[in-house]
């Protein structure tokens, strides 16, 4: 295996401790040694590499990496971009990467002791026939060592964009030329293009594997925004490559070194098996979390796989967790539950043709042990246009990374439903009961990113469910629920955080001034507002103000002055008013006019429909 993980991007997000890029090897006694990165960088580049003896359960750090970011610049940082163990040797290896200090430079190291530096080192490979021959590359040239990586003579450099040396012949190099795959049969002196599919070497996910039959080559590739598996059935020669699998998410494979044609592929939570050299796959198993690496123990039925928080031992009949990390506490700050915490939301509700505003609040008032012997936070929810107080009971499940709500009438275990799952990753569909009571609905973890809120930059997570109705909500780290939207035929309701008190600190505006009170304070003149949005499709809001009560009509006209529709025809009190105009599907794009007539006052404005 050639583990070619790249690192051109010079900025990372901070993540909790997690596993990444799992692979493995076997010692002479047949013991499995798992290799993985373990740290705060989700790609593993800035995280140390450990080896873990599955039988003795001894973990040892073998390669160091670290990051110290100041004002988006690296100071005293070290990456591990690629590494390779010597054949049949579980103790000696070559690793390469970057060092950031006063200057940025690449390095090659033997057993993590630096023996060579250059402007950038990204790949390493070792000859299977003559293990003393080591090859490292900076994308533009390959530098050779003839003494196992201790020295790299100046005259050993060859101008070749190196990716991998073939297991079956040390003279065969694979590389790139203008993002096309090239092959050399004389160690980079001459070469030819063998696959014209785009190869994005600046992105993660590029790896080579060689089948024991010495003919099939498996290449994981990033091409045109997709992660792909490309297979050659003739030693990587031209016209032998076929794309056999494609995914929107990063995929991982492991080839059984004792069985020709047997290949396992991990995509998301699922593991697939191929017995015909990767040309077709059947689902083999499904795991509870998205996977970040996979390793097949030779001459056995055992597979090892890693998610961000767990390492699994998998057989045809079982899935066993052999190593796990605690769920980081900071993920629960996306839903801060503590007595005294308080949230105030503006709510905008329309159900054609009516439009209203009100205030909604949530307050954690106490803790209480319920009939299932579990302790819950007692949360009171209110709406200022409705006199009742609603009470819900929620708790943090720190063992499984979930927020659970008690529902007495649900027949679920402990009468609980999941309303948040912090172990989900972007792209996952998770069963939560926030909008559906006991049954739960599959909500898509749609997006994560950062946003400005209360003069701070915070991480957020977006979730969405669409079927007969559409539900969505956003969580913001440190503040909890930021917004909720519920859409249905001819209407929707939107909640947006106005202010809150979290752990005794006040953010934003927590006053209970009714939005309707603010909007409906008596105006002193007639006014027709510009519609919003404009241009629009399929709906737009039209607002106006009345200084005195009167009979009101609001009508829509086309560009020729022909009446299209009457939106309002009623007596209205003085104040602020609005309506939502939903376009008839038969209306063409173009300019339209809307006219307000109140008593003797008439005003017309223009709007644009774009379809």
N, C-alpha and C positions, 0 to 999 in steps of 0.2 A: 504494500500500500504506500502511496505517496500522498502525504497529508499536506496539501498545498493551500494554506489559509493565508490570505493576503491582508495587507493593512495599509492601504494608501490613505484612508480617511483619518485625519488627524484630530478627531474629536469623538468622545464617547459619552454616553450617559452613565450615571452612577446607578448600579444595581445592587441588590442585596447579594449575600454569598450564594453562589450557585455553581452547579456543574456545567461543563461545556466540553465539546469535542472529544467524546469517548472513543478509544480504540483499545487494542490489546495485543499481547503476544504470549508465547508459552515458554517456560523455562525447560531445561533438559529433563527434569523429573515429571513434566506434564502438568505442572501447576500453572494456572492462568494468572497473568499479570495484567491488570487493567491500567490504562493510562488515561488521565483526564486532567483538564484544567479546572481550577477551583478558586474562585475569587469573586470580584464584584463586576467584572467586565463580561457582558453576555456573549461576546465573540470569543473570549478566552485569551485574546492576544496580550492583555495586560494582567493576566492571572497566572500564577505559578502552575507548573505541571507536576502532578503527583503520580507515583505508581503504587498500586494497591494489590497485594497478594491475596487473592480470594480465599485461599486455603488457610493461611495464617492470620488473615485479617489485619495485616500490618500495612500501614500507609506511610510512604516516605516522599518528601518533597525532593525532586531531582532537578528541576529547573526553576529559577527564580524570575519573577516578573512583577512589576509594580507601576503605579502611576501617581503622579502628583501634578494636578492641573491648577495653574494659577493664571487667572484672567484669560482662560481658554488656551494658554500655552503650556507646554509640558516642561517641567523642571524635575530632574532626577527621576526619570521614568525609563522603563525597559520593557520591551515586548518580546514575545516568542511567536515568530511567524510560522515556522516550520521546524520539524525535527524528524530524525530518522535513526533507528537503532541499527547497529551492525548485524549482519545475518547470523542467526543462531546465537545471539548474545543479548541477554536481558539486562546487562549492566553498563554497556558502553554505547554511546550515542553521539550524534552531532546535532546541535540546535543552532538556529540562525534567527536574527531579528534586528531590532533597532534600539539604539540607546539615545535618550534625549538628555543632554546636560547643557553645557555652554554651546555646544554644537550638536547637530544630529548626525549620527553615523550608524552604518550597519555593522553587524558583527557575525562571525562564525565561531562557534565554541565547541570544544570536545568535553563532554560531561559537564557542561555549563561553565567551563573555563575558557575564556576568550583567547583564540589563537590567531584571528585575522579580523581586520576592520577595513571597511570601504564605505562609499557613500550610502549604499543600501544593499542589504542581503535579504532575499525573499524566499528562495527555495534551496533545499538540500536533498541530495540523493546519494546512494552508495551502491557501488557495483556488487552484484550478487556473485559474480565469478571471481573478482579480485577485491575483497573488502577494503584493502588499503586505499583504493581509489575512491575519493570523495569529490562530489561536484556541488558547488554552490553557485547561485546565480543572482544577478541584480536586474533581471529582465532584458538587459542588453548584451551581456556576456556571461560565459560560464567559466568559473575559476576552478582549477583542478588541484587536488592534493594527492600525492602518491605515498604518503606515510600515515594514513588514517586520520587526516585532519589536523596534524600537528603543524604543518607548514603548507603554504600555498605559493609556489614559485611564481615569480613575475612572468616568466615565459610560458606559463601553463594556461594563459587566458586565450579563449576562443570567442570570436564575435558570433554569438548564437543566443537567441532569446529562449533560454532553456526552461523546460517544465519537468521532464522526467527522463530517466534512463531505463531502458527496457529490462525487465527481469531476465528475459531469455537471451539477451546479447548486450554486453556492455558497450558495444560500438554503436548501438541504436539509441539516438536521442530523439525526444519529442519536444517541440517548442512552438512558438507562435511567430507569425509574420503578418502584420496588419490584421490582427485578430483572427487569422486563419491558422489551422493546425498544420504544422510542418513536421517532416520526419527526415532525419539524417542517419545514414548508415556508416558514417566515418567520423563519429563524435563531433559533429557540427561543422566540419570543413565544407561539405556541400549538403544541400537539402532540397526537398520538393514539397509542394503543398499536397496534403492527403485528405483534408476535410475543409470545405469552405464555409461551414456553419460558423456563425459569429461566436468568438470566445472573448468574454469580458474578464480579462485577467485582473482588473482592478476591483473585482467584486469577490466576496467569499463563495466557497462551494466548488472549487476546482480541485479534483483529485483523480489519480490514476490507480487502477487495480489490474493485476495480471492473472489470468486463469492458469491453473496448473497444467492445462493442456498445451501451453506455450503458443497458442494461436489467438485466443480471444483476449481482447483488452476492453476494460470497462472504464469509461471516462465520465466523471461527474462534471457538469459544465454549467456555466451561467450564460445564457444566450437570449438576447431580446427580452430581458426582464423575467425570463422563466428559468427555473432550475430543471436541468435535463440529464438523462442518462443516455449516453451514446456508446454503442457497442461496435467493435470491429471483430470480424470473424477471420481476419487474415493478417495478424501481426501489425495492424495499424496502417496498412497500405492504402493507397488511393482506391476509392470506390468500394471500400470494405466497411465503411462506417454507417451505422443506422441509429437514428434517434428512436429509442424504444419506450421512453417514459418522460413525462413532463409534468411539472407542478408549479404552482404559484409560490410555494414555500420551500425552504431548503430541504433537500433530501440527503439521506446517508445510506451507504451500502457497505456490506461486508461479504467477501468471497470466502467460501470454505476452501482452505488450502489443501485439503485431502480429497475433495470431490470435484471433478471437472463439471462445469455448467451450473453448479449450485450457488445461488446468489440470494441474499436477503436485502431488502430495501425498506428503510423507515421513512414514512411521510406523515408528518403530524403525529397523531397517536397510534397510527397503524403500522404494522410490520407485514410486508409482503414477501413471498418466496417464489423464486424462479428455479426451475430445473432444466431450462433450455438456454442457458447463457444470457439470461436477462431479456429475452425477446418477448416473453409474456410472464405475468405475475398473478398469483392467487393470494388472497388475504390469509395470513398465517396467525396473527394475534392482534389484539387491541389493548392498549395500555391506558391508564387513567390520566396521563399527562402527555403533552407534546414532547417528542424525543429530540435529543441533541447529539446522539451518537449511538452506534451499534457495533457489536463485535461477536463473531461466530467462533466458538471454541472448536478447533479442528477435530475431526474424527469423533464427533459426539452429536447429541441432539440439543446441546445447550447454547443459548444466545444470551449475551449480556447487552442491556440497553440502558441508557441514561436519559432522564428528564432533568430539568433544572434543579429539582429537589431530591430526586431518588435515583438509585441504581438498582436495576432489576436483573434477576437470574430467571430465565425463561426456558421452560421445557414444553413439549407438546401438551402436557397435562397440568402445568402449574405456572404461576407467576409469583416470585418471591422477592420482596424488597430486601436487599443485602446491605444497603447503606443509604442513609437519608440525612437531610439537613433540616434543622428546625425552620419553621415558617417565620420569616422575618417580621418583627413586630410592626415595622413601619408601613406594611401594606394595609394594616387596619386603620391607619390614619386617613384612608379614603372614606371611612365611615366611623368618625370618632364618637363613641358612646361613653358618656360620663355624666353623672348626676350634675345638673345645672346647665348643661349644654342646651342651646336654644337657637332656633332658626326661624327667620321670617321671610316669607316668599310673596312676591307679587304674582297674582294669578289673572290671566287674561283668558276669557272664555267667550266663544261665540258659537251659536247654533242658528244658522241662517233663518231669519235676518236679524237675530238679536245678538247683542254684544255687551259684555259686562266685565267688571274688574272687581277683585276683592283681595283680601289679605289672608294668607294661610300660615299657621305657625306649628312648629314641633318643639316640644320641650321635654327633656329627660328629668323626671321629677323624683324618682326614687328607684330602689331595687326591691324585688319581691321573688320569693321562692314559690313556684306554682306546683300543681298537683303531680307533675312528673319529677319533682324533687330537684329541678334545675333552677338556677337563679337568673332572673331577667331584669333588664332595665325597663322601667315603666315610662312610656312616652305618651304624652297627651298632645293630641292634634286638634286644632281649632280652625274655624273659618269665621271671619268677622261678620259675614252676612247670614250666619246660621248659629242658633244659640247652643247647640249641643257640643259636648266635648267627647271626642273619640279617643279611646285608649288602646294602645298596642303594646305588646311585650316582645322585646328583642334581646338577643344575647350574642356574644362573640364566641365562635367555635375556633379557638386558637390552634387546636390540633389539626384541623382540616382546612383552615383558611376560609371560613364561611361566616356569614351573618345569618342567624336563624330567627324566625318569628314563631311565637306560640299561637296556634289556632285550635281552640278547644274542639271544634267540630270536624277537624281533619283526622282521617284515619291513618295518617302517616306515623312513622316511629316517633314516640314522645310528643305527638301532636304538633310537630314542627314542620315548617316549610323553609326552603332556602330562598333568601331574598338577595344575597350577594355571594359571589364565589371569587375570592381573590387569587385562586390558583389558575384561573383561566388566562389564556393568552389571546392576543389579537387574532381573529379568524375563528376562534372557538365558538360553538353554539352551546350554551349552558341552560339547564332547566332551572328557572327561578320562578317564584310565586308572587312577585311584587304586584303584578297586575291581574293575577288569575286565581287568587285564593289557593285552594288545596292542590289543584292539579299541576300547576306550573306550566310555563310556556318556554319554548326554546328561544332564547335571546342571543343575538349575535354580538360578540365582543367586537365592535366595528372598528374602533380607532383608539389610539392613545397619543398624547402629545403634551404640550405645555401651553399655558394661557396666563394672561394677566388678570388677577383678581384681587381687589382690595389693596392695590399698589404692591402686589407680590407676584412673582412668577411661580406657578404651581403646575404639577403634573395632573392630567385629567384622563379619564377613561369613558368612552362612549359605548352604550349598549342600545340595540334596536331590535324590535320584533314587528314583523309585518305579516298580516293575514287578512282577516275580515276587518280588523282594526289595526292601527299602527301605534305602538308604544315605544318610547325612547327615554333614556335618562342618562345624565352625565354625573360622574363622581369626580370631585376635585380633592387632591391630597391635602389633608389638614383641615378641610371644611365639610366634607361629606357630600350630600346630594346638592348639586348646583342647579340642576334643572330637570324637569319632567315634561314630556309632551304626550298627549293622548289625542289621536286623530280618528275621526269616524266620518260617515257620510254627512256632508254639509255641515261640518263643524269640527272644532278642536279646542283643547284646553291646554294652556301652557303655564308651567310654574317656573319662576326664575328667582334665585336667591337674592334677596334685598340686603340682608345683614344677618349676623349671627354672633353668638357668644360661645366660644370654644375654649374650654379649660380656663375660664375666667377672663378671657381677653375678648373685647368687643371689636367686631369687624363690620364695616359698612353701616347701614341704617337699620336699627332694630325697632324703630318707632312703629306704632300700629295705625298710622294715618291711612285711612282708606283711600285707595287710588281713585275710587268714584268721587269721594269728597273733594279731592283736589281737582279732578277733571270737571266736576259739575258745579264748581263755584260760579256764580252768575256772571256771564260775560256782559260787556257794556256795548257790544255792537254785533251786527250780523257778520258772519264770515264763513266762507266755504273753503276748506283746506284742499291742498293738492293731494290727490289720491296717492296711496302708498301700498305696495311698490308701484313704480311707474318707470319704464314699461312693465307690463304684468302678464301673467298667464299661470294658472287659470283664474285667479281671484285677486282682488285688490280692495283695500279699505278706503271708504269715503267718509270724511268727518266734517261736521259743521257746528256752528254755535249760534244760539238764539238769545237775544237780550230780553225778549218777552215771549210768552206763550202764544202759539199761533198754529194754524193749519199748515202742514208742510208736505210738499211733494219733492221727490228726487227722481229724475228721469234720465235715461241714457238715450243718446241720439247718435246716428252714424254720421259720416262725413258729409252726406247730402241733406242732413237735417231731418231724416226720417226717424221717428221714435222707435227705439229698440225694446225698451223695457221700463216699467215703473217700479222703482225700488221702494219708495216710501210714499204713502198717501194717507196721512193721519194727523190728528191733533197732537202736538208735542208741547211739553212745558219748557220754559226758559232753561237754558243750560247747554251742556255739550252733548253731542249725539254723534253716532257713527253707524255705518252699516257695511256689510261685506258684499261686494258684487262678484258673483260667480258667473263666469262667461258661459253662455250657451255654446255647446260644442260645434254648432253649425256656423257660428260667426267667423268671418275671415279675419286675418291680421289686418291692422290698419289703425287709423286715427278715429277716435270716438270722443263724444262730448258728454259731460254730465252736468245737469242743471238743477240748482236748488231754487225753489220758490217758497217763500215764507211770508204770508200776508202780501204786502206790496213789494217786498224785496225779492230780487231775482239776480242770481249770479251763475255764470257758466264757466267751466274749466275744461281743458283738453287732456286726454290720456291716450296712451298707445298700447294696443294689444299686439303681442308678438307670439306667434305659434311656431 
